[in-house]
Amino acid sequence: MKKTTVLAAALAAAFTLAGCAQIAPDNHALAKRDIAGAELSANIKLANEGWPQAQWWTAYHDEQLNAIIKQALSSGPSLEVAAAHIGTARSSLSRSVADLGVDISAYANANRQRYSGTGLFPAPIGGAYFTEETLRLDLRYNFDWWGKNRAQVAAAVGELNAGRAAYAEAEQALAASIAQSYFRLQGAWARLANTEQLAATQNALVQDKAKRIARGLANADEQRAAEADLNLIRKQQAQLKADIEHEREALRALAGADNTALADLKPVALNSAPHALPARLGMELLARRPDLQAARWKLEASLSKIDAAKAAFYPDVNLTGSIGLDSVKLENLLQTASRTVYIGPTVSLPLFDSKRLDAQLDGARTNRNERIAEYNQTIVEAVREVAQGGAQLQGIEQQIVQQSAATGLARAQMASAQARLDRGLANNSSVLNARLALLKQQDAGLYLQQVQLLAEVALTNALGGGYHEEAPLATATK
């Protein structure tokens, strides 16, 4: 008897192993890029070192900007899509986790049936009506010996963590877009105010030319040239006014505000915030870029899907059972004699399903390669954005130094022209020309200041915008 039991067990094991479909080798896996070696060129260096802080926009000490970003992060329409993706991923995780437990269902049935008087059952069953009542509790448990269900749960967790990282990325991108649009609006206001002074000065020069022509001290060509310059300044004014309306509408759309929410926005002085560039990137960049985290978790999910696809090649063993009551007379339904009990294992062998399983595994591996390619590309793009942002800011800082010197010289030249006019050594035209030169240098300085602010925000966003890797979720309840 003992030998018979051992032989039966051996045959069962052999039959089970024979039921496993052959897994095709993985010959086309892409290599994952190592971010630890990602560093910046030694030529790119800013005055300060470090990473952005959470709510980095508060460093500009602008209450208007703070209020717009706060409103957008609480109800911005661009975040709704990312939030919906998280909800979808959470539902998928819940379904996968449910497959790990015992599947319990209740069943109740009542039917009335007349058996044929000339059929299989003779009288008194044949030719009579019977009512059958059934109450049953069904149970099913998957042993998951090969880890297919666990792999599916791990994949769902990866997708959910990727969704959380993508939401953080959407928040940072929204804050950066608002800040840049706001700084373009403020820059346009500042340049418009300066251009109004420029137009007034140019108009005064046109009037001065007319007076000098009347006295025979100038010709009409000089006045025409001055009027042409005035037209160019007015053209610039029209463009700046259009830019102001454009950025106001952009802010309203980004913040999800109504028509009156941004009506109280006022021009304020533009101030650069302290900006920095980390001395090293490496793995720290992975933890601080939400898009890199999203790409990493998508890759992890794809690897788990491969594990699940491989596990499908092995036999699937389930244990099913039921307990209940069944009777053809309602008054006997709750009696002990009406009880029914069933328990039995179910083994599913993938003997003739290899093509479908091969296609499923190949699809999972192809998806893995896509995720690796996306991850590698995201790393390259992240380092490029940081490098370009740092190099741009470095160049802008140098330009601002030169621009400040040019503005200082123009201011000194105007002061000198005014002094000569006061002493009767120059005419009003020279003072107006000197003032025009100063205002043009101021306009160039305001534009550079705006460009610097935009570059600061771009670099902050490239460095992750204050994000830091969150603790990953492990279950559907977290």
C-alpha positions as CSV (number, residue, x, y, z in Angstrom):
1,M,0.0,0.0,0.0
2,K,2.9,2.3,0.9
3,K,4.6,1.7,-2.5
4,T,1.3,2.3,-4.2
5,T,0.9,5.7,-2.5
6,V,4.5,6.7,-3.4
7,L,3.9,5.6,-7.0
8,A,0.7,7.6,-7.2
9,A,2.4,10.7,-5.9
10,A,5.2,10.3,-8.3
11,L,2.8,9.9,-11.2
12,A,0.8,13.0,-10.1
13,A,4.0,15.0,-9.9
14,A,5.1,13.9,-13.3
15,F,1.7,14.6,-14.8
16,T,1.7,18.1,-13.2
17,L,5.2,18.9,-14.6
18,A,4.2,17.6,-17.9
19,G,1.3,20.0,-17.9
20,C,3.7,22.9,-17.8
21,A,4.0,24.7,-21.1
22,Q,7.6,25.5,-22.2
23,I,8.7,29.1,-21.5
24,A,10.4,30.8,-24.4
25,P,13.8,32.4,-23.6
26,D,14.1,36.2,-23.2
27,N,16.7,37.2,-25.9
28,H,15.7,40.8,-26.5
29,A,15.8,42.5,-23.1
30,L,17.0,46.1,-23.2
31,A,19.6,47.3,-20.8
32,K,18.5,49.7,-18.1
33,R,20.5,53.0,-17.9
34,D,22.4,53.5,-14.6
35,I,21.5,57.0,-13.3
36,A,24.2,56.9,-10.6
37,G,26.8,58.1,-13.2
38,A,24.6,61.0,-14.4
39,E,26.5,64.2,-13.7
40,L,26.8,67.8,-15.0
41,S,29.7,69.3,-16.9
42,A,32.3,71.0,-14.7
43,N,31.8,74.2,-16.7
44,I,28.2,74.5,-15.4
45,K,28.2,76.0,-12.0
46,L,26.1,78.6,-10.2
47,A,27.0,80.7,-7.1
48,N,24.9,78.5,-4.8
49,E,24.6,74.8,-4.4
50,G,21.5,72.8,-3.4
51,W,18.1,71.5,-4.4
52,P,14.7,73.3,-4.6
53,Q,12.5,73.4,-1.5
54,A,8.9,72.4,-1.4
55,Q,6.7,75.4,-2.2
56,W,9.7,77.1,-3.9
57,W,7.5,79.9,-5.3
58,T,7.2,81.4,-1.8
59,A,10.9,82.5,-2.0
60,Y,9.7,85.3,-4.4
61,H,7.7,86.9,-1.5
62,D,4.8,87.6,-3.8
63,E,1.4,87.1,-2.2
64,Q,-0.4,87.3,-5.6
65,L,1.7,84.5,-7.0
66,N,1.3,82.4,-3.8
67,A,-2.5,82.8,-4.0
68,I,-2.8,81.8,-7.6
69,I,-0.7,78.7,-7.2
70,K,-2.6,77.7,-4.0
71,Q,-5.9,78.0,-5.9
72,A,-4.6,76.0,-8.8
73,L,-3.2,73.2,-6.7
74,S,-6.5,72.8,-4.9
75,S,-8.8,72.9,-7.9
76,G,-6.8,73.1,-11.1
77,P,-8.4,71.3,-14.0
78,S,-5.1,69.9,-15.2
79,L,-4.8,67.8,-12.0
80,E,-8.1,66.0,-12.5
81,V,-6.7,63.7,-15.2
82,A,-3.8,62.7,-12.9
83,A,-6.2,62.1,-10.0
84,A,-8.4,60.0,-12.2
85,H,-5.4,57.8,-13.2
86,I,-4.7,57.2,-9.5
87,G,-8.3,56.2,-9.0
88,T,-8.1,53.7,-11.8
89,A,-4.8,52.2,-10.6
90,R,-6.2,51.9,-7.0
91,S,-9.3,50.0,-8.3
92,S,-7.0,47.7,-10.3
93,L,-5.0,47.0,-7.2
94,S,-8.1,46.3,-5.1
95,R,-9.2,43.7,-7.7
96,S,-5.8,42.1,-7.7
97,V,-5.6,41.9,-3.9
98,A,-9.1,40.4,-3.8
99,D,-7.7,37.4,-5.9
100,L,-5.3,36.5,-3.1
101,G,-8.0,35.7,-0.6
102,V,-10.8,33.2,-0.3
103,D,-13.6,33.8,-2.8
104,I,-16.9,33.3,-0.9
105,S,-20.4,33.5,-2.6
106,A,-23.9,32.7,-1.4
107,Y,-26.4,30.9,-3.6
108,A,-30.2,30.6,-3.1
109,N,-32.6,28.9,-5.5
110,A,-36.2,27.7,-5.6
111,N,-37.9,26.0,-8.5
112,R,-41.0,23.9,-9.2
113,Q,-40.9,21.1,-11.7
114,R,-43.2,18.3,-12.9
115,Y,-41.4,15.1,-13.7
116,S,-42.6,13.1,-16.7
117,G,-44.9,10.2,-16.0
118,T,-43.3,8.2,-18.8
119,G,-39.7,9.3,-18.3
120,L,-36.8,8.1,-16.3
121,F,-38.5,8.3,-12.8
122,P,-41.5,6.0,-12.2
123,A,-44.4,7.0,-9.9
124,P,-44.7,8.4,-7.4
125,I,-42.0,10.8,-8.7
126,G,-43.0,10.5,-12.3
127,G,-46.1,12.5,-13.1
128,A,-45.8,14.6,-9.8
129,Y,-44.8,18.2,-9.1
130,F,-42.0,18.9,-6.8
131,T,-40.6,22.2,-5.5
132,E,-36.8,22.2,-4.7
133,E,-35.3,24.8,-2.4
134,T,-31.5,25.3,-2.1
135,L,-29.4,27.4,0.2
136,R,-25.6,27.1,-0.4
137,L,-22.3,28.8,0.5
138,D,-19.6,28.4,-2.1
139,L,-15.9,28.8,-1.3
140,R,-12.9,28.9,-3.7
141,Y,-9.2,29.3,-2.9
142,N,-6.3,29.7,-5.3
143,F,-3.1,28.4,-3.8
144,D,-1.0,30.6,-6.1
145,W,1.9,28.2,-5.8
146,W,3.8,29.9,-8.7
147,G,3.1,33.5,-7.6
148,K,0.9,34.6,-10.5
149,N,-1.6,36.5,-8.3
150,R,1.2,38.0,-6.1
151,A,2.9,39.2,-9.3
152,Q,-0.3,40.8,-10.5
153,V,-0.7,42.6,-7.1
154,A,2.9,43.8,-7.4
155,A,2.2,45.1,-10.9
156,A,-0.9,46.9,-9.7
157,V,1.1,48.4,-6.8
158,G,3.7,49.7,-9.3
159,E,1.0,51.3,-11.4
160,L,-0.5,53.0,-8.4
161,N,2.9,54.3,-7.2
162,A,3.5,55.5,-10.8
163,G,0.2,57.3,-10.7
164,R,1.1,59.0,-7.4
165,A,4.4,60.2,-8.8
166,A,2.7,61.4,-12.0
167,Y,0.3,63.4,-9.9
168,A,3.2,65.1,-8.1
169,E,4.7,65.7,-11.5
170,A,1.5,67.4,-12.7
171,E,1.5,69.5,-9.6
172,Q,5.0,70.7,-10.1
173,A,4.5,71.3,-13.8
174,L,1.3,73.3,-13.0
175,A,3.1,75.5,-10.4
176,A,6.0,76.1,-12.8
177,S,3.7,77.0,-15.7
178,I,1.8,79.5,-13.4
179,A,5.0,81.1,-12.1
180,Q,6.4,81.5,-15.6
181,S,3.1,83.0,-17.0
182,Y,2.9,85.3,-14.0
183,F,6.5,86.5,-14.4
184,R,5.8,87.1,-18.1
185,L,2.7,89.2,-17.1
186,Q,4.7,91.2,-14.6
187,G,7.6,91.6,-17.0
188,A,5.2,92.9,-19.7
189,W,3.7,95.4,-17.1
190,A,7.1,96.6,-16.1
191,R,8.3,97.0,-19.7
192,L,5.0,98.7,-20.7
193,A,5.5,101.3,-17.9
194,N,9.0,101.9,-19.1
195,T,7.8,102.1,-22.7
196,E,5.3,104.7,-21.8
197,Q,8.1,106.9,-20.5
198,L,10.0,106.1,-23.7
199,A,7.1,107.1,-25.9
200,A,6.6,110.4,-23.9
201,T,10.3,111.2,-24.3
202,Q,10.3,110.3,-28.0
203,N,7.2,112.5,-28.5
204,A,9.0,115.3,-26.8
205,L,11.9,114.8,-29.1
206,V,9.5,115.0,-32.1
207,Q,8.1,118.3,-30.8
208,D,11.7,119.6,-30.2
209,K,12.5,118.7,-33.8
210,A,9.5,120.7,-35.0
211,K,10.5,123.7,-33.0
212,R,14.1,123.5,-34.4
213,I,12.8,123.2,-38.0
214,A,10.7,126.3,-37.4
215,R,13.8,128.2,-36.4
216,G,15.8,126.7,-39.3
217,L,18.0,124.7,-37.0
218,A,16.9,121.2,-38.3
219,N,15.5,119.7,-41.4
220,A,12.3,117.7,-42.0
221,D,14.2,114.4,-42.4
222,E,15.2,114.6,-38.7
223,Q,11.6,115.0,-37.7
224,R,10.5,112.2,-39.9
225,A,13.1,109.9,-38.4
226,A,12.0,110.9,-34.9
227,E,8.3,110.2,-35.8
228,A,9.3,106.8,-37.3
229,D,11.0,105.9,-34.0
230,L,7.9,107.0,-32.1
231,N,5.8,104.7,-34.2
232,L,8.0,101.8,-33.4
233,I,7.7,102.5,-29.7
234,R,3.9,102.6,-30.0
235,K,4.0,99.3,-31.9
236,Q,6.0,97.9,-29.0
237,Q,3.4,99.2,-26.6
238,A,0.6,97.5,-28.5
239,Q,2.5,94.2,-28.5
240,L,3.1,94.5,-24.7
241,K,-0.6,95.1,-24.1
242,A,-1.5,92.1,-26.1
243,D,1.1,90.0,-24.1
244,I,-0.6,91.2,-20.9
245,E,-4.0,90.0,-22.0
246,H,-2.5,86.8,-23.3
247,E,-0.8,85.9,-20.0
248,R,-3.8,87.0,-17.9
249,E,-5.9,84.5,-19.8
250,A,-3.2,81.8,-19.5
251,L,-3.2,82.3,-15.8
252,R,-7.0,82.1,-15.6
253,A,-6.9,78.8,-17.5
254,L,-4.1,77.3,-15.5
255,A,-5.7,78.2,-12.2
256,G,-9.2,77.2,-13.3
257,A,-10.4,80.6,-12.2
258,D,-13.6,82.5,-13.3
259,N,-13.7,85.8,-15.2
260,T,-13.3,87.9,-12.1
261,A,-10.8,85.9,-10.0
262,L,-7.7,87.6,-11.5
263,A,-9.2,91.0,-11.9
264,D,-7.4,92.4,-8.9
265,L,-3.9,91.4,-10.1
266,K,-1.5,94.4,-9.9
267,P,1.9,95.1,-11.2
268,V,4.7,94.5,-8.6
269,A,8.4,94.8,-8.8
270,L,10.2,91.8,-10.2
271,N,12.7,90.2,-7.8
272,S,14.9,87.2,-8.4
273,A,14.9,84.5,-5.8
274,P,18.1,82.7,-4.6
275,H,18.7,79.9,-7.1
276,A,21.1,77.0,-6.8
277,L,22.5,74.0,-8.7
278,P,23.5,70.8,-6.9
279,A,27.1,69.8,-7.2
280,R,26.2,66.2,-7.9
281,L,23.1,64.6,-9.5
282,G,23.3,60.8,-9.6
283,M,20.7,58.8,-7.6
284,E,19.6,62.0,-5.9
285,L,18.0,63.2,-9.2
286,L,16.0,59.9,-9.3
287,A,14.5,60.6,-5.9
288,R,13.8,64.3,-6.7
289,R,12.2,64.0,-10.2
290,P,8.6,62.8,-10.0
291,D,8.7,61.8,-13.7
292,L,11.7,59.6,-13.1
293,Q,9.9,58.0,-10.2
294,A,6.8,57.4,-12.4
295,A,9.0,55.9,-15.1
296,R,10.7,53.7,-12.5
297,W,7.5,52.4,-11.1
298,K,6.0,51.7,-14.5
299,L,9.1,49.6,-15.2
300,E,8.7,47.7,-11.9
301,A,5.1,47.0,-12.8
302,S,6.1,45.7,-16.2
303,L,8.6,43.3,-14.6
304,S,5.9,42.0,-12.3
305,K,3.6,41.5,-15.3
306,I,6.3,39.3,-16.8
307,D,6.5,37.2,-13.7
308,A,2.7,36.8,-13.8
309,A,2.9,35.8,-17.5
310,K,5.6,33.2,-16.7
311,A,3.5,31.8,-13.8
312,A,0.6,31.2,-16.2
313,F,2.7,28.4,-17.9
314,Y,2.4,26.3,-14.8
315,P,-0.6,24.4,-13.6
316,D,-3.3,26.3,-11.7
317,V,-4.5,24.6,-8.6
318,N,-7.7,25.7,-6.9
319,L,-9.6,24.3,-4.0
320,T,-13.4,24.6,-4.2
321,G,-16.0,23.6,-1.7
322,S,-19.6,24.3,-0.7
323,I,-21.9,23.7,2.2
324,G,-25.6,24.2,2.2
325,L,-29.2,22.8,2.4
326,D,-31.3,21.2,-0.3
327,S,-34.8,19.8,-0.1
328,V,-37.8,19.1,-2.3
329,K,-40.1,20.1,0.6
330,L,-39.8,23.5,2.2
331,E,-40.7,22.2,5.6
332,N,-37.6,19.9,5.5
333,L,-35.1,22.5,4.2
334,L,-33.7,23.4,7.6
335,Q,-33.4,19.8,8.8
336,T,-30.0,18.1,9.3
337,A,-30.8,15.5,6.7
338,S,-31.0,18.3,4.0
339,R,-27.4,19.4,4.4
340,T,-25.0,19.1,1.4
341,V,-21.2,19.3,1.6
342,Y,-18.7,19.3,-1.3
343,I,-15.0,19.8,-1.4
344,G,-12.5,19.1,-4.1
345,P,-9.4,20.4,-5.8
346,T,-9.3,21.7,-9.4
347,V,-6.1,21.5,-11.5
348,S,-5.9,23.4,-14.7
349,L,-3.0,22.2,-17.0
350,P,-1.9,24.5,-19.9
351,L,-1.2,21.6,-22.2
352,F,-2.6,23.0,-25.4
353,D,-2.5,26.7,-24.6
354,S,1.2,27.4,-25.3
355,K,0.6,29.8,-28.3
356,R,-1.7,32.1,-26.3
357,L,0.7,32.0,-23.3
358,D,3.7,32.7,-25.6
359,A,1.9,35.7,-27.0
360,Q,1.0,36.9,-23.6
361,L,4.6,36.6,-22.3
362,D,5.9,38.2,-25.4
363,G,3.6,41.1,-25.0
364,A,4.7,41.5,-21.3
365,R,8.3,41.5,-22.4
366,T,7.7,44.0,-25.2
367,N,5.9,46.3,-22.7
368,R,9.0,45.9,-20.4
369,N,11.3,47.0,-23.2
370,E,9.1,50.0,-23.8
371,R,9.2,51.0,-20.2
372,I,13.0,50.6,-20.1
373,A,13.3,52.7,-23.2
374,E,11.0,55.4,-21.7
375,Y,13.0,55.2,-18.4
376,N,16.3,55.6,-20.2
377,Q,15.0,58.5,-22.3
378,T,13.6,60.2,-19.2
379,I,17.0,60.0,-17.5
380,V,18.7,61.6,-20.5
381,E,16.0,64.3,-20.8
382,A,16.2,65.0,-17.1
383,V,20.0,65.5,-17.1
384,R,19.7,67.6,-20.3
385,E,17.1,69.9,-18.8
386,V,19.2,70.4,-15.7
387,A,22.3,71.0,-17.7
388,Q,20.7,73.4,-20.1
389,G,18.9,75.3,-17.3
390,G,22.1,75.7,-15.3
391,A,24.0,76.9,-18.4
392,Q,21.3,79.3,-19.3
393,L,21.1,80.9,-15.9
394,Q,24.9,81.1,-15.8
395,G,24.9,82.9,-19.1
396,I,22.0,85.2,-18.0
397,E,23.9,86.2,-14.8
398,Q,26.9,87.3,-16.9
399,Q,24.6,89.2,-19.3
400,I,22.9,91.0,-16.3
401,V,26.4,92.2,-15.1
402,Q,27.1,93.6,-18.5
403,Q,23.7,95.1,-18.8
404,S,23.9,96.8,-15.4
405,A,27.2,98.4,-16.5
406,A,25.6,99.6,-19.8
407,T,22.6,101.1,-17.9
408,G,25.0,102.8,-15.4
409,L,26.9,104.4,-18.3
410,A,23.6,105.5,-19.9
411,R,22.5,107.1,-16.6
412,A,25.8,108.9,-16.3
413,Q,25.6,110.1,-19.9
414,M,22.1,111.5,-19.2
415,A,23.3,113.2,-16.0
416,S,26.2,114.8,-18.0
417,A,23.8,116.0,-20.7
418,Q,21.5,117.5,-18.1
419,A,24.4,119.3,-16.5
420,R,25.6,120.7,-19.8
421,L,22.1,121.9,-20.5
422,D,21.9,123.6,-17.1
423,R,25.1,125.4,-17.9
424,G,23.9,126.4,-21.4
425,L,26.5,124.1,-23.1
426,A,23.9,121.8,-24.7
427,N,20.4,121.9,-26.1
428,N,17.3,120.0,-25.0
429,S,17.6,117.6,-27.8
430,S,20.8,116.1,-26.4
431,V,19.1,115.5,-23.0
432,L,16.1,113.8,-24.6
433,N,18.4,111.6,-26.7
434,A,20.4,110.7,-23.6
435,R,17.1,109.9,-21.7
436,L,15.9,107.7,-24.6
437,A,19.2,105.8,-24.5
438,L,18.8,105.2,-20.7
439,L,15.2,104.1,-21.1
440,K,16.2,101.6,-23.8
441,Q,18.9,100.2,-21.6
442,Q,16.3,99.9,-18.8
443,D,14.0,98.0,-21.1
444,A,16.8,95.6,-22.0
445,G,17.5,95.2,-18.3
446,L,13.8,94.5,-17.5
447,Y,13.7,91.9,-20.3
448,L,16.8,90.2,-19.0
449,Q,15.3,90.2,-15.5
450,Q,12.2,88.5,-16.9
451,V,14.3,85.9,-18.7
452,Q,16.2,85.2,-15.6
453,L,13.0,84.5,-13.6
454,L,11.7,82.2,-16.3
455,A,15.1,80.4,-16.4
456,E,15.0,80.1,-12.6
457,V,11.6,78.4,-12.7
458,A,12.7,76.1,-15.5
459,L,15.7,75.0,-13.6
460,T,13.6,74.5,-10.4
461,N,11.2,72.3,-12.4
462,A,14.1,70.4,-14.0
463,L,15.4,69.6,-10.5
464,G,12.1,68.2,-9.4
465,G,10.5,71.3,-7.9
466,G,11.0,70.3,-4.3
467,Y,9.6,66.8,-4.8
468,H,11.2,64.0,-2.8
469,E,10.4,60.3,-3.3
470,E,7.5,59.3,-1.2
471,A,7.1,56.0,0.7
472,P,5.8,53.5,-1.8
473,L,2.3,52.0,-1.3
474,A,2.2,48.3,-0.6
475,T,-1.6,47.5,-0.3
476,A,-4.9,48.8,-1.6
477,T,-5.8,50.3,1.8
478,K,-2.9,52.8,2.0
